[in-house]
Amino acid sequence: MIIPVRCWSCGKPVGQCWEEYKERTAHGENPKKVMDDLGIERYCCRGVILGQTDLLDNVAKFKKF
C-alpha cells in the first residue's frame, strides 16, 4: 500500500522518488527514462518501484467508522 522507504535488498532510499515517478509516468513518460533521471539504477531498487501498486483508495473503502 505504501511505498517502502528503502530498497529491500540494498537499503538505498527510494521512497522519496515514488510521487515524482507516479506523476511522470501518468503523463506518459517512459518508466525507464524516469527511473534513470531519478537516479534509480540498481535492478533491486527498480523492482521495488515497479512492483509497487497504489492500493490506498481500495483499502479506504473498507474503513470502519
C-alpha positions as CSV (number, residue, x, y, z in Angstrom):
1,M,0.0,0.0,0.0
2,I,2.7,2.5,1.0
3,I,6.0,2.6,-0.9
4,P,8.9,1.3,1.2
5,V,11.3,3.9,2.4
6,R,14.3,1.8,1.5
7,C,15.0,-0.9,-1.0
8,W,14.5,-4.4,0.4
9,S,17.8,-5.7,-0.9
10,C,20.4,-3.0,-0.8
11,G,18.9,-0.4,1.6
12,K,19.1,2.6,-0.7
13,P,16.4,5.2,0.0
14,V,13.7,5.0,-2.8
15,G,10.6,6.3,-1.0
16,Q,11.2,9.9,-1.9
17,C,11.1,9.1,-5.6
18,W,7.7,7.5,-5.7
19,E,5.5,10.6,-6.1
20,E,7.5,12.0,-8.9
21,Y,7.7,8.6,-10.6
22,K,4.0,8.1,-10.4
23,E,3.2,11.6,-11.7
24,R,5.6,11.5,-14.6
25,T,4.6,8.0,-15.8
26,A,0.9,9.1,-15.5
27,H,1.7,11.8,-18.0
28,G,3.1,9.2,-20.5
29,E,6.8,9.3,-19.9
30,N,8.8,6.1,-20.3
31,P,9.3,4.5,-16.9
32,K,12.9,3.6,-17.7
33,K,13.8,7.2,-18.5
34,V,12.0,8.4,-15.4
35,M,14.0,6.0,-13.2
36,D,17.2,6.9,-14.8
37,D,16.5,10.6,-14.2
38,L,15.7,9.9,-10.5
39,G,18.9,8.0,-10.0
40,I,17.3,4.6,-9.5
41,E,19.9,2.4,-11.3
42,R,20.1,-0.9,-9.4
43,Y,17.7,-3.6,-10.6
44,C,16.7,-4.3,-7.0
45,C,15.6,-0.7,-6.5
46,R,13.8,-0.7,-9.8
47,G,11.9,-3.8,-8.8
48,V,10.7,-2.1,-5.6
49,I,9.4,0.8,-7.6
50,L,7.9,-1.2,-10.4
51,G,6.3,-3.8,-8.1
52,Q,4.5,-1.1,-6.1
53,T,0.8,-0.8,-6.6
54,D,-1.2,2.1,-5.1
55,L,-4.0,0.3,-3.2
56,L,-4.8,3.0,-0.6
57,D,-8.0,4.0,-2.4
58,N,-9.2,0.4,-2.5
59,V,-8.4,-0.2,1.2
60,A,-10.1,3.1,2.2
61,K,-13.5,1.7,1.0
62,F,-13.5,-0.8,3.9
63,K,-12.7,1.7,6.7
64,K,-14.8,1.1,9.8
65,F,-16.3,4.2,11.3
